[in-house]
Amino acid sequence: MRQCLGALSPEHREVIDLVYYHEKSVEEAAQIIGIPENTVKTRMFYARKKLGELCRMAGIDRGWP
């Protein structure tokens, strides 16, 4: 999983880190990074999508349908 996270772009890693690991809201993440809330939402969408692809390629099953 760490390798998959490390393969994300710095921008995508940053939003994943803030929202999931530091439990920040989209609004808080936007303020910390200095970007609009909608940009955070867009980055989260593409980061999750890319992370899923990377995990599948690494043989990591997400464990739910």
PQR file with spaces between the fields and no chain letter, atoms N, CA, C, O and H, PARSE charges and radii, in Angstrom:
ATOM       1  N    MET     1       0.830   -1.189    0.000 -0.4000 1.5000
ATOM       2  CA   MET     1       0.000    0.000    0.000 -0.0000 2.0000
ATOM       3  C    MET     1       0.874    1.252    0.000  0.5500 1.7000
ATOM       4  O    MET     1       0.576    2.225   -0.692 -0.5500 1.4000
ATOM       5  N    ARG     2       1.954    1.220    0.779 -0.4000 1.5000
ATOM       6  CA   ARG     2       2.844    2.396    0.810 -0.0000 2.0000
ATOM       7  C    ARG     2       3.442    2.688   -0.555  0.5500 1.7000
ATOM       8  O    ARG     2       3.586    3.847   -0.946 -0.5500 1.4000
ATOM       9  H    ARG     2       2.196    0.429    1.342  0.4000 1.0000
ATOM      10  N    GLN     3       3.792    1.620   -1.283 -0.4000 1.5000
ATOM      11  CA   GLN     3       4.342    1.823   -2.629 -0.0000 2.0000
ATOM      12  C    GLN     3       3.300    2.450   -3.540  0.5500 1.7000
ATOM      13  O    GLN     3       3.618    3.322   -4.348 -0.5500 1.4000
ATOM      14  H    GLN     3       3.675    0.679   -0.966  0.4000 1.0000
ATOM      15  N    CYS     4       2.066    2.010   -3.409 -0.4000 1.5000
ATOM      16  CA   CYS     4       0.989    2.568   -4.229 -0.0000 2.0000
ATOM      17  C    CYS     4       0.781    4.037   -3.895  0.5500 1.7000
ATOM      18  O    CYS     4       0.640    4.863   -4.797 -0.5500 1.4000
ATOM      19  H    CYS     4       1.808    1.302   -2.752  0.4000 1.0000
ATOM      20  N    LEU     5       0.762    4.369   -2.617 -0.4000 1.5000
ATOM      21  CA   LEU     5       0.617    5.770   -2.210 -0.0000 2.0000
ATOM      22  C    LEU     5       1.797    6.595   -2.712  0.5500 1.7000
ATOM      23  O    LEU     5       1.625    7.734   -3.148 -0.5500 1.4000
ATOM      24  H    LEU     5       0.876    3.698   -1.884  0.4000 1.0000
ATOM      25  N    GLY     6       2.987    6.020   -2.651 -0.4000 1.5000
ATOM      26  CA   GLY     6       4.181    6.723   -3.106 -0.0000 2.0000
ATOM      27  C    GLY     6       4.198    6.975   -4.597  0.5500 1.7000
ATOM      28  O    GLY     6       4.885    7.879   -5.073 -0.5500 1.4000
ATOM      29  H    GLY     6       3.126    5.095   -2.297  0.4000 1.0000
ATOM      30  N    ALA     7       3.435    6.171   -5.344 -0.4000 1.5000
ATOM      31  CA   ALA     7       3.382    6.325   -6.795 -0.0000 2.0000
ATOM      32  C    ALA     7       2.409    7.417   -7.237  0.5500 1.7000
ATOM      33  O    ALA     7       2.391    7.796   -8.408 -0.5500 1.4000
ATOM      34  H    ALA     7       2.876    5.437   -4.957  0.4000 1.0000
ATOM      35  N    LEU     8       1.604    7.922   -6.308 -0.4000 1.5000
ATOM      36  CA   LEU     8       0.684    9.015   -6.646 -0.0000 2.0000
ATOM      37  C    LEU     8       1.470   10.306   -6.851  0.5500 1.7000
ATOM      38  O    LEU     8       2.593   10.444   -6.366 -0.5500 1.4000
ATOM      39  H    LEU     8       1.619    7.615   -5.357  0.4000 1.0000
ATOM      40  N    SER     9       0.878   11.232   -7.563 -0.4000 1.5000
ATOM      41  CA   SER     9       1.514   12.542   -7.731 -0.0000 2.0000
ATOM      42  C    SER     9       1.555   13.240   -6.367  0.5500 1.7000
ATOM      43  O    SER     9       0.751   12.920   -5.491 -0.5500 1.4000
ATOM      44  H    SER     9      -0.034   11.120   -7.957  0.4000 1.0000
ATOM      45  N    PRO    10       2.468   14.178   -6.176 -0.5600 1.5000
ATOM      46  CA   PRO    10       2.540   14.890   -4.891  0.2800 2.0000
ATOM      47  C    PRO    10       1.223   15.569   -4.514  0.5500 1.7000
ATOM      48  O    PRO    10       0.858   15.596   -3.339 -0.5500 1.4000
ATOM      49  N    GLU    11       0.512   16.114   -5.496 -0.4000 1.5000
ATOM      50  CA   GLU    11      -0.754   16.785   -5.222 -0.0000 2.0000
ATOM      51  C    GLU    11      -1.802   15.804   -4.720  0.5500 1.7000
ATOM      52  O    GLU    11      -2.553   16.109   -3.793 -0.5500 1.4000
ATOM      53  H    GLU    11       0.809   16.092   -6.450  0.4000 1.0000
ATOM      54  N    HIS    12      -1.852   14.626   -5.331 -0.4000 1.5000
ATOM      55  CA   HIS    12      -2.819   13.611   -4.925 -0.0000 2.0000
ATOM      56  C    HIS    12      -2.454   13.032   -3.558  0.5500 1.7000
ATOM      57  O    HIS    12      -3.326   12.821   -2.716 -0.5500 1.4000
ATOM      58  H    HIS    12      -1.242   14.378   -6.084  0.4000 1.0000
ATOM      59  N    ARG    13      -1.179   12.780   -3.345 -0.4000 1.5000
ATOM      60  CA   ARG    13      -0.721   12.271   -2.047 -0.0000 2.0000
ATOM      61  C    ARG    13      -1.070   13.241   -0.933  0.5500 1.7000
ATOM      62  O    ARG    13      -1.475   12.832    0.155 -0.5500 1.4000
ATOM      63  H    ARG    13      -0.470   12.951   -4.029  0.4000 1.0000
ATOM      64  N    GLU    14      -0.911   14.521   -1.208 -0.4000 1.5000
ATOM      65  CA   GLU    14      -1.173   15.549   -0.202 -0.0000 2.0000
ATOM      66  C    GLU    14      -2.633   15.549    0.249  0.5500 1.7000
ATOM      67  O    GLU    14      -2.905   15.610    1.448 -0.5500 1.4000
ATOM      68  H    GLU    14      -0.582   14.853   -2.092  0.4000 1.0000
ATOM      69  N    VAL    15      -3.568   15.481   -0.689 -0.4000 1.5000
ATOM      70  CA   VAL    15      -4.975   15.487   -0.284 -0.0000 2.0000
ATOM      71  C    VAL    15      -5.363   14.195    0.413  0.5500 1.7000
ATOM      72  O    VAL    15      -6.143   14.217    1.365 -0.5500 1.4000
ATOM      73  H    VAL    15      -3.347   15.431   -1.663  0.4000 1.0000
ATOM      74  N    ILE    16      -4.832   13.071   -0.047 -0.4000 1.5000
ATOM      75  CA   ILE    16      -5.105   11.787    0.621 -0.0000 2.0000
ATOM      76  C    ILE    16      -4.586   11.840    2.057  0.5500 1.7000
ATOM      77  O    ILE    16      -5.272   11.424    2.991 -0.5500 1.4000
ATOM      78  H    ILE    16      -4.198   13.054   -0.821  0.4000 1.0000
ATOM      79  N    ASP    17      -3.383   12.349    2.219 -0.4000 1.5000
ATOM      80  CA   ASP    17      -2.774   12.443    3.549 -0.0000 2.0000
ATOM      81  C    ASP    17      -3.604   13.322    4.482  0.5500 1.7000
ATOM      82  O    ASP    17      -3.878   12.938    5.620 -0.5500 1.4000
ATOM      83  H    ASP    17      -2.826   12.687    1.460  0.4000 1.0000
ATOM      84  N    LEU    18      -3.999   14.480    4.011 -0.4000 1.5000
ATOM      85  CA   LEU    18      -4.759   15.405    4.854 -0.0000 2.0000
ATOM      86  C    LEU    18      -6.144   14.869    5.211  0.5500 1.7000
ATOM      87  O    LEU    18      -6.563   14.937    6.366 -0.5500 1.4000
ATOM      88  H    LEU    18      -3.777   14.792    3.087  0.4000 1.0000
ATOM      89  N    VAL    19      -6.842   14.343    4.225 -0.4000 1.5000
ATOM      90  CA   VAL    19      -8.229   13.927    4.454 -0.0000 2.0000
ATOM      91  C    VAL    19      -8.311   12.595    5.203  0.5500 1.7000
ATOM      92  O    VAL    19      -9.108   12.463    6.131 -0.5500 1.4000
ATOM      93  H    VAL    19      -6.502   14.288    3.287  0.4000 1.0000
ATOM      94  N    TYR    20      -7.506   11.616    4.817 -0.4000 1.5000
ATOM      95  CA   TYR    20      -7.632   10.293    5.428 -0.0000 2.0000
ATOM      96  C    TYR    20      -6.742   10.088    6.649  0.5500 1.7000
ATOM      97  O    TYR    20      -7.178    9.500    7.639 -0.5500 1.4000
ATOM      98  H    TYR    20      -6.858   11.724    4.063  0.4000 1.0000
ATOM      99  N    TYR    21      -5.515   10.559    6.590 -0.4000 1.5000
ATOM     100  CA   TYR    21      -4.601   10.301    7.709 -0.0000 2.0000
ATOM     101  C    TYR    21      -4.683   11.364    8.801  0.5500 1.7000
ATOM     102  O    TYR    21      -4.541   11.059    9.986 -0.5500 1.4000
ATOM     103  H    TYR    21      -5.161   11.036    5.786  0.4000 1.0000
ATOM     104  N    HIS    22      -4.911   12.602    8.400 -0.4000 1.5000
ATOM     105  CA   HIS    22      -5.010   13.678    9.393 -0.0000 2.0000
ATOM     106  C    HIS    22      -6.456   14.059    9.681  0.5500 1.7000
ATOM     107  O    HIS    22      -6.729   14.974   10.458 -0.5500 1.4000
ATOM     108  H    HIS    22      -5.026   12.850    7.439  0.4000 1.0000
ATOM     109  N    GLU    23      -7.381   13.341    9.039 -0.4000 1.5000
ATOM     110  CA   GLU    23      -8.818   13.504    9.255 -0.0000 2.0000
ATOM     111  C    GLU    23      -9.299   14.951    9.109  0.5500 1.7000
ATOM     112  O    GLU    23     -10.115   15.432    9.895 -0.5500 1.4000
ATOM     113  H    GLU    23      -7.160   12.598    8.408  0.4000 1.0000
ATOM     114  N    LYS    24      -8.785   15.619    8.104 -0.4000 1.5000
ATOM     115  CA   LYS    24      -9.219   16.989    7.808 -0.0000 2.0000
ATOM     116  C    LYS    24     -10.417   16.953    6.870  0.5500 1.7000
ATOM     117  O    LYS    24     -10.537   16.050    6.042 -0.5500 1.4000
ATOM     118  H    LYS    24      -8.122   15.229    7.465  0.4000 1.0000
ATOM     119  N    SER    25     -11.286   17.919    6.997 -0.4000 1.5000
ATOM     120  CA   SER    25     -12.412   18.034    6.079 -0.0000 2.0000
ATOM     121  C    SER    25     -11.903   18.599    4.753  0.5500 1.7000
ATOM     122  O    SER    25     -10.771   19.071    4.652 -0.5500 1.4000
ATOM     123  H    SER    25     -11.188   18.653    7.670  0.4000 1.0000
ATOM     124  N    VAL    26     -12.754   18.540    3.757 -0.4000 1.5000
ATOM     125  CA   VAL    26     -12.402   19.117    2.455 -0.0000 2.0000
ATOM     126  C    VAL    26     -12.126   20.610    2.629  0.5500 1.7000
ATOM     127  O    VAL    26     -11.178   21.144    2.053 -0.5500 1.4000
ATOM     128  H    VAL    26     -13.674   18.156    3.838  0.4000 1.0000
ATOM     129  N    GLU    27     -12.950   21.271    3.419 -0.4000 1.5000
ATOM     130  CA   GLU    27     -12.766   22.705    3.658 -0.0000 2.0000
ATOM     131  C    GLU    27     -11.425   22.983    4.338  0.5500 1.7000
ATOM     132  O    GLU    27     -10.706   23.902    3.945 -0.5500 1.4000
ATOM     133  H    GLU    27     -13.720   20.837    3.887  0.4000 1.0000
ATOM     134  N    GLU    28     -11.090   22.191    5.353 -0.4000 1.5000
ATOM     135  CA   GLU    28      -9.818   22.385    6.064 -0.0000 2.0000
ATOM     136  C    GLU    28      -8.632   22.102    5.149  0.5500 1.7000
ATOM     137  O    GLU    28      -7.647   22.840    5.159 -0.5500 1.4000
ATOM     138  H    GLU    28     -11.674   21.445    5.671  0.4000 1.0000
ATOM     139  N    ALA    29      -8.725   21.033    4.359 -0.4000 1.5000
ATOM     140  CA   ALA    29      -7.644   20.694    3.429 -0.0000 2.0000
ATOM     141  C    ALA    29      -7.436   21.820    2.420  0.5500 1.7000
ATOM     142  O    ALA    29      -6.301   22.170    2.097 -0.5500 1.4000
ATOM     143  H    ALA    29      -9.525   20.434    4.352  0.4000 1.0000
ATOM     144  N    ALA    30      -8.533   22.382    1.929 -0.4000 1.5000
ATOM     145  CA   ALA    30      -8.440   23.484    0.964 -0.0000 2.0000
ATOM     146  C    ALA    30      -7.729   24.682    1.574  0.5500 1.7000
ATOM     147  O    ALA    30      -6.898   25.313    0.920 -0.5500 1.4000
ATOM     148  H    ALA    30      -9.455   22.098    2.192  0.4000 1.0000
ATOM     149  N    GLN    31      -8.054   25.000    2.832 -0.4000 1.5000
ATOM     150  CA   GLN    31      -7.406   26.122    3.503 -0.0000 2.0000
ATOM     151  C    GLN    31      -5.923   25.855    3.732  0.5500 1.7000
ATOM     152  O    GLN    31      -5.098   26.750    3.547 -0.5500 1.4000
ATOM     153  H    GLN    31      -8.729   24.487    3.362  0.4000 1.0000
ATOM     154  N    ILE    32      -5.575   24.639    4.131 -0.4000 1.5000
ATOM     155  CA   ILE    32      -4.177   24.288    4.392 -0.0000 2.0000
ATOM     156  C    ILE    32      -3.346   24.368    3.117  0.5500 1.7000
ATOM     157  O    ILE    32      -2.247   24.924    3.111 -0.5500 1.4000
ATOM     158  H    ILE    32      -6.245   23.911    4.282  0.4000 1.0000
ATOM     159  N    ILE    33      -3.888   23.804    2.032 -0.4000 1.5000
ATOM     160  CA   ILE    33      -3.150   23.771    0.766 -0.0000 2.0000
ATOM     161  C    ILE    33      -3.209   25.123    0.055  0.5500 1.7000
ATOM     162  O    ILE    33      -2.287   25.498   -0.671 -0.5500 1.4000
ATOM     163  H    ILE    33      -4.780   23.352    2.036  0.4000 1.0000
ATOM     164  N    GLY    34      -4.311   25.850    0.277 -0.4000 1.5000
ATOM     165  CA   GLY    34      -4.474   27.140   -0.389 -0.0000 2.0000
ATOM     166  C    GLY    34      -5.097   27.025   -1.762  0.5500 1.7000
ATOM     167  O    GLY    34      -4.757   27.775   -2.677 -0.5500 1.4000
ATOM     168  H    GLY    34      -5.059   25.546    0.866  0.4000 1.0000
ATOM     169  N    ILE    35      -6.025   26.066   -1.902 -0.4000 1.5000
ATOM     170  CA   ILE    35      -6.721   25.865   -3.173 -0.0000 2.0000
ATOM     171  C    ILE    35      -8.228   25.829   -2.901  0.5500 1.7000
ATOM     172  O    ILE    35      -8.642   25.660   -1.754 -0.5500 1.4000
ATOM     173  H    ILE    35      -6.301   25.457   -1.159  0.4000 1.0000
ATOM     174  N    PRO    36      -9.057   25.987   -3.950 -0.5600 1.5000
ATOM     175  CA   PRO    36     -10.508   25.924   -3.755  0.2800 2.0000
ATOM     176  C    PRO    36     -10.969   24.532   -3.308  0.5500 1.7000
ATOM     177  O    PRO    36     -10.328   23.525   -3.609 -0.5500 1.4000
ATOM     178  N    GLU    37     -12.101   24.498   -2.578 -0.4000 1.5000
ATOM     179  CA   GLU    37     -12.658   23.229   -2.104 -0.0000 2.0000
ATOM     180  C    GLU    37     -12.956   22.279   -3.256  0.5500 1.7000
ATOM     181  O    GLU    37     -12.709   21.078   -3.156 -0.5500 1.4000
ATOM     182  H    GLU    37     -12.621   25.316   -2.333  0.4000 1.0000
ATOM     183  N    ASN    38     -13.486   22.817   -4.347 -0.4000 1.5000
ATOM     184  CA   ASN    38     -13.800   21.949   -5.492 -0.0000 2.0000
ATOM     185  C    ASN    38     -12.557   21.309   -6.082  0.5500 1.7000
ATOM     186  O    ASN    38     -12.628   20.200   -6.612 -0.5500 1.4000
ATOM     187  H    ASN    38     -13.687   23.793   -4.429  0.4000 1.0000
ATOM     188  N    THR    39     -11.428   21.981   -6.001 -0.4000 1.5000
ATOM     189  CA   THR    39     -10.173   21.406   -6.481 -0.0000 2.0000
ATOM     190  C    THR    39      -9.759   20.248   -5.578  0.5500 1.7000
ATOM     191  O    THR    39      -9.257   19.234   -6.061 -0.5500 1.4000
ATOM     192  H    THR    39     -11.370   22.882   -5.571  0.4000 1.0000
ATOM     193  N    VAL    40      -9.964   20.393   -4.281 -0.4000 1.5000
ATOM     194  CA   VAL    40      -9.672   19.297   -3.356 -0.0000 2.0000
ATOM     195  C    VAL    40     -10.550   18.096   -3.701  0.5500 1.7000
ATOM     196  O    VAL    40     -10.060   16.969   -3.753 -0.5500 1.4000
ATOM     197  H    VAL    40     -10.372   21.218   -3.888  0.4000 1.0000
ATOM     198  N    LYS    41     -11.837   18.325   -3.937 -0.4000 1.5000
ATOM     199  CA   LYS    41     -12.752   17.242   -4.280 -0.0000 2.0000
ATOM     200  C    LYS    41     -12.326   16.547   -5.565  0.5500 1.7000
ATOM     201  O    LYS    41     -12.360   15.319   -5.653 -0.5500 1.4000
ATOM     202  H    LYS    41     -12.236   19.242   -3.894  0.4000 1.0000
ATOM     203  N    THR    42     -11.926   17.328   -6.557 -0.4000 1.5000
ATOM     204  CA   THR    42     -11.480   16.758   -7.828 -0.0000 2.0000
ATOM     205  C    THR    42     -10.213   15.942   -7.637  0.5500 1.7000
ATOM     206  O    THR    42     -10.099   14.838   -8.170 -0.5500 1.4000
ATOM     207  H    THR    42     -11.898   18.325   -6.485  0.4000 1.0000
ATOM     208  N    ARG    43      -9.269   16.472   -6.888 -0.4000 1.5000
ATOM     209  CA   ARG    43      -8.026   15.734   -6.630 -0.0000 2.0000
ATOM     210  C    ARG    43      -8.299   14.444   -5.867  0.5500 1.7000
ATOM     211  O    ARG    43      -7.675   13.419   -6.140 -0.5500 1.4000
ATOM     212  H    ARG    43      -9.362   17.369   -6.455  0.4000 1.0000
ATOM     213  N    MET    44      -9.227   14.487   -4.916 -0.4000 1.5000
ATOM     214  CA   MET    44      -9.581   13.286   -4.158 -0.0000 2.0000
ATOM     215  C    MET    44     -10.168   12.227   -5.096  0.5500 1.7000
ATOM     216  O    MET    44      -9.827   11.048   -4.995 -0.5500 1.4000
ATOM     217  H    MET    44      -9.735   15.320   -4.695  0.4000 1.0000
ATOM     218  N    PHE    45     -11.038   12.644   -5.995 -0.4000 1.5000
ATOM     219  CA   PHE    45     -11.655   11.712   -6.936 -0.0000 2.0000
ATOM     220  C    PHE    45     -10.585   11.004   -7.758  0.5500 1.7000
ATOM     221  O    PHE    45     -10.572    9.776   -7.836 -0.5500 1.4000
ATOM     222  H    PHE    45     -11.315   13.601   -6.077  0.4000 1.0000
ATOM     223  N    TYR    46      -9.692   11.772   -8.370 -0.4000 1.5000
ATOM     224  CA   TYR    46      -8.666   11.183   -9.225 -0.0000 2.0000
ATOM     225  C    TYR    46      -7.616   10.427   -8.422  0.5500 1.7000
ATOM     226  O    TYR    46      -7.071    9.434   -8.904 -0.5500 1.4000
ATOM     227  H    TYR    46      -9.703   12.770   -8.307  0.4000 1.0000
ATOM     228  N    ALA    47      -7.327   10.876   -7.214 -0.4000 1.5000
ATOM     229  CA   ALA    47      -6.366   10.170   -6.363 -0.0000 2.0000
ATOM     230  C    ALA    47      -6.900    8.795   -5.979  0.5500 1.7000
ATOM     231  O    ALA    47      -6.165    7.810   -6.027 -0.5500 1.4000
ATOM     232  H    ALA    47      -7.770   11.682   -6.823  0.4000 1.0000
ATOM     233  N    ARG    48      -8.166    8.722   -5.602 -0.4000 1.5000
ATOM     234  CA   ARG    48      -8.766    7.428   -5.247 -0.0000 2.0000
ATOM     235  C    ARG    48      -8.813    6.501   -6.459  0.5500 1.7000
ATOM     236  O    ARG    48      -8.552    5.303   -6.348 -0.5500 1.4000
ATOM     237  H    ARG    48      -8.764    9.522   -5.563  0.4000 1.0000
ATOM     238  N    LYS    49      -9.144    7.063   -7.600 -0.4000 1.5000
ATOM     239  CA   LYS    49      -9.198    6.268   -8.831 -0.0000 2.0000
ATOM     240  C    LYS    49      -7.814    5.696   -9.161  0.5500 1.7000
ATOM     241  O    LYS    49      -7.682    4.504   -9.440 -0.5500 1.4000
ATOM     242  H    LYS    49      -9.356    8.036   -7.690  0.4000 1.0000
ATOM     243  N    LYS    50      -6.805    6.536   -9.128 -0.4000 1.5000
ATOM     244  CA   LYS    50      -5.441    6.108   -9.434 -0.0000 2.0000
ATOM     245  C    LYS    50      -4.931    5.114   -8.392  0.5500 1.7000
ATOM     246  O    LYS    50      -4.265    4.138   -8.737 -0.5500 1.4000
ATOM     247  H    LYS    50      -6.913    7.504   -8.901  0.4000 1.0000
ATOM     248  N    LEU    51      -5.241    5.359   -7.125 -0.4000 1.5000
ATOM     249  CA   LEU    51      -4.811    4.465   -6.057 -0.0000 2.0000
ATOM     250  C    LEU    51      -5.430    3.083   -6.252  0.5500 1.7000
ATOM     251  O    LEU    51      -4.765    2.069   -6.041 -0.5500 1.4000
ATOM     252  H    LEU    51      -5.782    6.152   -6.845  0.4000 1.0000
ATOM     253  N    GLY    52      -6.681    3.041   -6.646 -0.4000 1.5000
ATOM     254  CA   GLY    52      -7.333    1.756   -6.927 -0.0000 2.0000
ATOM     255  C    GLY    52      -6.642    1.006   -8.046  0.5500 1.7000
ATOM     256  O    GLY    52      -6.430   -0.203   -7.948 -0.5500 1.4000
ATOM     257  H    GLY    52      -7.222    3.864   -6.818  0.4000 1.0000
ATOM     258  N    GLU    53      -6.288    1.714   -9.111 -0.4000 1.5000
ATOM     259  CA   GLU    53      -5.581    1.095  -10.237 -0.0000 2.0000
ATOM     260  C    GLU    53      -4.225    0.565   -9.791  0.5500 1.7000
ATOM     261  O    GLU    53      -3.853   -0.561  -10.120 -0.5500 1.4000
ATOM     262  H    GLU    53      -6.460    2.696   -9.191  0.4000 1.0000
ATOM     263  N    LEU    54      -3.492    1.375   -9.046 -0.4000 1.5000
ATOM     264  CA   LEU    54      -2.167    0.968   -8.581 -0.0000 2.0000
ATOM     265  C    LEU    54      -2.244   -0.247   -7.665  0.5500 1.7000
ATOM     266  O    LEU    54      -1.409   -1.148   -7.750 -0.5500 1.4000
ATOM     267  H    LEU    54      -3.794    2.290   -8.779  0.4000 1.0000
ATOM     268  N    CYS    55      -3.239   -0.271   -6.794 -0.4000 1.5000
ATOM     269  CA   CYS    55      -3.407   -1.411   -5.884 -0.0000 2.0000
ATOM     270  C    CYS    55      -3.755   -2.679   -6.656  0.5500 1.7000
ATOM     271  O    CYS    55      -3.227   -3.751   -6.359 -0.5500 1.4000
ATOM     272  H    CYS    55      -3.917    0.461   -6.724  0.4000 1.0000
ATOM     273  N    ARG    56      -4.637   -2.565   -7.642 -0.4000 1.5000
ATOM     274  CA   ARG    56      -4.979   -3.735   -8.457 -0.0000 2.0000
ATOM     275  C    ARG    56      -3.751   -4.269   -9.172  0.5500 1.7000
ATOM     276  O    ARG    56      -3.533   -5.479   -9.227 -0.5500 1.4000
ATOM     277  H    ARG    56      -5.066   -1.694   -7.883  0.4000 1.0000
ATOM     278  N    MET    57      -2.947   -3.360   -9.721 -0.4000 1.5000
ATOM     279  CA   MET    57      -1.737   -3.788  -10.432 -0.0000 2.0000
ATOM     280  C    MET    57      -0.742   -4.443   -9.477  0.5500 1.7000
ATOM     281  O    MET    57       0.031   -5.311   -9.886 -0.5500 1.4000
ATOM     282  H    MET    57      -3.125   -2.377   -9.676  0.4000 1.0000
ATOM     283  N    ALA    58      -0.758   -4.036   -8.220 -0.4000 1.5000
ATOM     284  CA   ALA    58       0.147   -4.608   -7.219 -0.0000 2.0000
ATOM     285  C    ALA    58      -0.416   -5.882   -6.602  0.5500 1.7000
ATOM     286  O    ALA    58       0.235   -6.512   -5.769 -0.5500 1.4000
ATOM     287  H    ALA    58      -1.385   -3.332   -7.889  0.4000 1.0000
ATOM     288  N    GLY    59      -1.645   -6.269   -7.015 -0.4000 1.5000
ATOM     289  CA   GLY    59      -2.249   -7.486   -6.500 -0.0000 2.0000
ATOM     290  C    GLY    59      -2.938   -7.323   -5.170  0.5500 1.7000
ATOM     291  O    GLY    59      -3.214   -8.308   -4.484 -0.5500 1.4000
ATOM     292  H    GLY    59      -2.174   -5.757   -7.692  0.4000 1.0000
ATOM     293  N    ILE    60      -3.222   -6.079   -4.794 -0.4000 1.5000
ATOM     294  CA   ILE    60      -3.905   -5.820   -3.537 -0.0000 2.0000
ATOM     295  C    ILE    60      -5.402   -5.766   -3.815  0.5500 1.7000
ATOM     296  O    ILE    60      -5.882   -4.925   -4.575 -0.5500 1.4000
ATOM     297  H    ILE    60      -2.998   -5.279   -5.351  0.4000 1.0000
ATOM     298  N    ASP    61      -6.134   -6.691   -3.175 -0.4000 1.5000
ATOM     299  CA   ASP    61      -7.584   -6.734   -3.348 -0.0000 2.0000
ATOM     300  C    ASP    61      -8.213   -5.843   -2.306  0.5500 1.7000
ATOM     301  O    ASP    61      -7.826   -5.879   -1.138 -0.5500 1.4000
ATOM     302  H    ASP    61      -5.745   -7.374   -2.557  0.4000 1.0000
ATOM     303  N    ARG    62      -9.183   -5.039   -2.715 -0.4000 1.5000
ATOM     304  CA   ARG    62      -9.784   -4.095   -1.788 -0.0000 2.0000
ATOM     305  C    ARG    62     -10.684   -4.764   -0.758  0.5500 1.7000
ATOM     306  O    ARG    62     -11.017   -4.139    0.248 -0.5500 1.4000
ATOM     307  H    ARG    62      -9.497   -5.009   -3.663  0.4000 1.0000
ATOM     308  N    GLY    63     -11.090   -6.012   -0.974 -0.4000 1.5000
ATOM     309  CA   GLY    63     -11.823   -6.753    0.027 -0.0000 2.0000
ATOM     310  C    GLY    63     -13.326   -6.555    0.053  0.5500 1.7000
ATOM     311  O    GLY    63     -13.995   -7.079    0.943 -0.5500 1.4000
ATOM     312  H    GLY    63     -10.820   -6.520   -1.791  0.4000 1.0000
ATOM     313  N    TRP    64     -13.871   -5.817   -0.892 -0.4000 1.5000
ATOM     314  CA   TRP    64     -15.331   -5.665   -0.990 -0.0000 2.0000
ATOM     315  C    TRP    64     -15.683   -5.564   -2.470  0.5500 1.7000
ATOM     316  O    TRP    64     -14.831   -5.236   -3.296 -0.5500 1.4000
ATOM     317  H    TRP    64     -13.327   -5.391   -1.615  0.4000 1.0000
ATOM     318  N    PRO    65     -16.936   -5.845   -2.799 -0.5600 1.5000
ATOM     319  CA   PRO    65     -17.334   -5.853   -4.227  0.2800 2.0000
ATOM     320  C    PRO    65     -17.248   -4.515   -4.900  0.5500 1.7000
ATOM     321  O    PRO    65     -17.554   -4.401   -6.087 -0.5500 1.4000
